[in-house]
Amino acid sequence: MTELQYDQAVKGYFSEKAEAYDDVDLQPYWMLSDRLLATALREDVLSRLPEDFAFLDAGGGTGRWTSFFAEEAPKSTGVLFDLTREMIQVAEAKAERRGFADRVEFRQGDLAEVGQALQGRSFDLAFNFHNVLGFVADPEQTIKDVAALLKPGGLLVSFLPSVWHAAFFNVGIGRLDEAEKALTGRGRFTDTMPDMHLYDVERIEKMHAAAGLELDVLSGFPNLIYPGYQETQLHGSTDQLVDILAGENFDRIFAMENKVRSAPGIAGRGNNLFTVARRPA
Ligand SMILES: C[S@@+](CC[C@H](N)C(=O)[O-])C[C@H]1O[C@@H](n2cnc3c(N)ncnc32)[C@H](O)[C@@H]1O
């Protein structure tokens, strides 16, 4: 598959999902994962930014995390940059509805060209959450291009798909070919999704060093509960996970997860890897 064909496949995949994408907010597993990410962002990221920071939501999709930053920091301004028009349309409508549309710019484009598209701009914070660096053609180059858009001292925050989790997940549903492929660093969770780049600690460390970034946080989560097949879809949840996360269990599991997410060496166990990196001042 050529790069263009791959981009078309990614765009097609997300354009079909755009309208219902935010239904993931109703799945207990994603609620847990999002609450952990929000907590990590408050502790490790927001506390280090000026009040009126400028952000770049790279592969921002329907604006779930643009909303988070715009609402947590009412003086912030941002750019949501995404490949898929339909995802951006959902994000724009959300910004209008929630009253921060005047502080966020929406740009359609391929992250392969983000340097040219945003030439002359600079950001205190750039972030890419949930598989964005899985889907770009050349993640090592994308990190360099995004790093170049950071102000000195600016932060790059990523939430990346784990190679180990992808292999574990596919073994668990009996898809050994996919598990073997995942261990080569490229794989997927369902047979309708395009293959993604998958990450381990070594690749993450190398790609940040090559982009001249200093890694301040390298963690991973969730660690104690993993998504089932149903959680890879927009609707429905794996029955067992619904039961496990029911009632007060949700808060208890959240508390355990939140405690272990900073444990030394935990990163590789996470379903996703979480990083906070800094462009040296
Ligand atoms: C799984 S969604 C995540 C959306 C959002 N970051 C979130 O956490 O809710 C991945 C997003 O990456 C976008 N994307 C994939 N490849 C891209 C590329 N090469 N350039 C820009 N955006 C891309 C897709 O269009 C999609 O909206």
The ligand as an SDF file (V2000), in Angstrom:
LIG
                    3D

 27 29  0  0  0  0  0  0  0  0999 V2000
   -8.1880    7.4480   17.4310 C   0  0  0  0  0  0  0  0  0  0  0  0
   -8.4790    9.0920   16.8540 S   0  0  0  0  0  0  0  0  0  0  0  0
   -8.0070   10.0310   18.2880 C   0  0  0  0  0  0  0  0  0  0  0  0
   -8.6280   11.4030   18.2960 C   0  0  0  0  0  0  0  0  0  0  0  0
   -8.2530   12.2520   19.5130 C   0  0  0  0  0  0  0  0  0  0  0  0
   -6.8200   12.5030   19.5810 N   0  0  0  0  0  0  0  0  0  0  0  0
   -8.7370   11.6110   20.7890 C   0  0  0  0  0  0  0  0  0  0  0  0
   -7.8940   11.2150   21.6310 O   0  0  0  0  0  0  0  0  0  0  0  0
   -9.9560   11.5280   20.9900 O   0  0  0  0  0  0  0  0  0  0  0  0
   -7.0990    9.3420   15.7720 C   0  0  0  0  0  0  0  0  0  0  0  0
   -7.1930   10.6510   14.9610 C   0  0  0  0  0  0  0  0  0  0  0  0
   -5.9650   10.8320   14.2550 O   0  0  0  0  0  0  0  0  0  0  0  0
   -6.2670   11.4020   12.9980 C   0  0  0  0  0  0  0  0  0  0  0  0
   -5.1390   11.1080   12.0840 N   0  0  0  0  0  0  0  0  0  0  0  0
   -4.7090    9.8950   11.6750 C   0  0  0  0  0  0  0  0  0  0  0  0
   -3.6640   10.0340   10.8350 N   0  0  0  0  0  0  0  0  0  0  0  0
   -3.4230   11.3710   10.7400 C   0  0  0  0  0  0  0  0  0  0  0  0
   -2.4780   12.1420   10.0110 C   0  0  0  0  0  0  0  0  0  0  0  0
   -1.5850   11.5560    9.2220 N   0  0  0  0  0  0  0  0  0  0  0  0
   -2.5210   13.4800   10.1290 N   0  0  0  0  0  0  0  0  0  0  0  0
   -3.4460   14.0880   10.9360 C   0  0  0  0  0  0  0  0  0  0  0  0
   -4.3700   13.4020   11.6420 N   0  0  0  0  0  0  0  0  0  0  0  0
   -4.3640   12.0590   11.5450 C   0  0  0  0  0  0  0  0  0  0  0  0
   -7.5520   10.7170   12.5890 C   0  0  0  0  0  0  0  0  0  0  0  0
   -8.2320   11.4510   11.5790 O   0  0  0  0  0  0  0  0  0  0  0  0
   -8.2950   10.6610   13.9090 C   0  0  0  0  0  0  0  0  0  0  0  0
   -9.1260   11.7790   14.0870 O   0  0  0  0  0  0  0  0  0  0  0  0
  1  2  1  0
  2  3  1  0
  2 10  1  0
  3  4  1  0
  4  5  1  0
  5  6  1  0
  5  7  1  0
  7  8  2  0
  7  9  1  0
 10 11  1  0
 11 12  1  0
 11 26  1  0
 12 13  1  0
 13 14  1  0
 13 24  1  0
 14 15  1  0
 14 23  1  0
 15 16  2  0
 16 17  1  0
 17 18  1  0
 17 23  2  0
 18 19  1  0
 18 20  2  0
 20 21  1  0
 21 22  2  0
 22 23  1  0
 24 25  1  0
 24 26  1  0
 26 27  1  0
M  CHG  2   2   1   9  -1
M  END
$$$$
